[in-house]
Amino acid sequence: MTTASHTNLVAMRFTDGDIVSSSGTTWRRGLRHAGQWGTLDDQHISRSDDAIRAALASEDGTYTPAFPTVYRPLPGTSCATREALDALVFRPATGAVLYTASLNGVQSFLGNDHGVLRGNPTPLNLASVRASLQGTLARHQRASITYHRATGRLFARYAVADAALHTHIYVLTAS
């Protein structure tokens, strides 16, 4: 799985399902209690979001966002028109990191309902985020685009000709 290094990401908000790895330990948010970071081995006490930000600042800290399931609508408010995308206000965000997940028929048949990460996370400024979403909407008229302000994430989902479902997750960041 490809992840963003600490130099590319200072997440504004975390959400349950996010994963952070640092110093050989993998922390998962919401693993045992909502809003708390825990480990599978239960050998570490739960951590706060600020402690996880400190772990991300380490040289080997990596982050992976939670991917929405394909069986539910994307979280957040729909932005189905160019005007809705133009009206979005991202403050206090200063940028975003784009993660792309893909789900094909074989993966779905094998029980995967989130998709797998494709490529490396891409840091973007806010103008590029808006342009990317507008381009997705122009190329894929049936694309679903939502903004979930509470988690600081934008989502875009669309089908492509090779029967794959692509989901773009823009994690808003602050420097």
BELMOFEN-V306277 format. One record per residue. N is the residue number from 1. OMEGA is omega in degrees with one decimal (* if undefined). BURIAL is # if it has 24 or more other ideal C-beta (glycine too) atoms within 12 Angstrom, else .. Layout:
# BELMOFEN-V306277
<<N/OMEGA/BURIAL> <N/OMEGA/BURIAL>>
This chain:
# BELMOFEN-V306277
<<1/-179.9/.> <2/-178.0/.> <3/177.8/#> <4/177.6/#> <5/-176.4/#> <6/-178.6/#> <7/-177.4/.> <8/-168.3/#> <9/163.3/#> <10/-174.0/#> <11/176.5/#> <12/-178.9/#> <13/173.8/#> <14/176.9/#> <15/178.8/#> <16/-176.9/#> <17/176.6/#> <18/-178.7/#> <19/175.2/#> <20/175.8/#> <21/179.1/#> <22/177.3/#> <23/176.6/.> <24/179.6/.> <25/177.8/#> <26/179.4/#> <27/178.6/#> <28/-179.2/#> <29/179.5/#> <30/-178.2/.> <31/-179.7/#> <32/-179.8/.> <33/-180.0/.> <34/176.9/.> <35/-179.5/.> <36/177.8/.> <37/179.0/#> <38/178.0/#> <39/179.9/#> <40/-175.7/.> <41/177.7/.> <42/179.6/.> <43/-179.4/.> <44/176.5/.> <45/-179.9/.> <46/-177.8/.> <47/175.9/#> <48/177.4/.> <49/179.8/#> <50/177.2/.> <51/178.4/.> <52/175.5/#> <53/177.0/#> <54/177.3/.> <55/177.8/#> <56/-179.8/#> <57/178.9/.> <58/-176.1/.> <59/-176.4/.> <60/-179.7/.> <61/177.9/#> <62/-175.4/#> <63/173.4/#> <64/-179.4/#> <65/173.4/#> <66/178.0/#> <67/178.2/#> <68/177.2/#> <69/-179.4/.> <70/-176.5/#> <71/177.1/.> <72/175.0/.> <73/177.2/.> <74/-179.7/#> <75/174.2/#> <76/-178.5/#> <77/-179.1/.> <78/175.3/.> <79/-170.0/#> <80/-179.5/.> <81/177.3/.> <82/179.3/.> <83/178.5/.> <84/177.6/.> <85/178.3/#> <86/-176.9/.> <87/-178.7/.> <88/176.1/#> <89/-175.0/.> <90/-176.5/#> <91/6.6/.> <92/-179.1/.> <93/176.8/#> <94/179.9/.> <95/179.6/#> <96/171.7/#> <97/-177.9/#> <98/172.8/#> <99/179.7/#> <100/176.4/#> <101/179.9/#> <102/178.4/#> <103/177.9/#> <104/-175.9/.> <105/180.0/.> <106/179.5/.> <107/179.2/.> <108/178.3/.> <109/-179.6/.> <110/173.8/.> <111/178.7/.> <112/178.8/.> <113/178.8/.> <114/-174.4/#> <115/179.0/#> <116/-179.4/#> <117/177.7/#> <118/174.0/#> <119/-179.9/.> <120/174.5/.> <121/-175.3/#> <122/175.4/#> <123/-178.5/#> <124/169.1/#> <125/-173.4/.> <126/177.1/#> <127/178.0/.> <128/176.7/.> <129/-179.2/#> <130/179.7/#> <131/178.8/.> <132/179.3/#> <133/177.8/#> <134/176.5/#> <135/177.1/.> <136/179.9/#> <137/179.6/#> <138/-177.7/.> <139/-175.4/.> <140/-175.7/.> <141/-179.2/.> <142/179.4/.> <143/174.4/#> <144/179.5/#> <145/-179.9/#> <146/175.4/#> <147/179.1/#> <148/-173.3/#> <149/-176.7/.> <150/180.0/.> <151/179.1/#> <152/-177.8/#> <153/171.3/#> <154/-179.6/#> <155/172.3/#> <156/179.8/#> <157/179.3/#> <158/176.9/#> <159/177.6/.> <160/-172.8/.> <161/-177.6/.> <162/177.1/.> <163/176.1/.> <164/176.7/#> <165/-178.7/#> <166/175.9/#> <167/175.7/#> <168/178.4/#> <169/177.8/#> <170/178.0/#> <171/-179.5/#> <172/-176.3/#> <173/174.3/#> <174/-179.4/.> <175/*/.>>
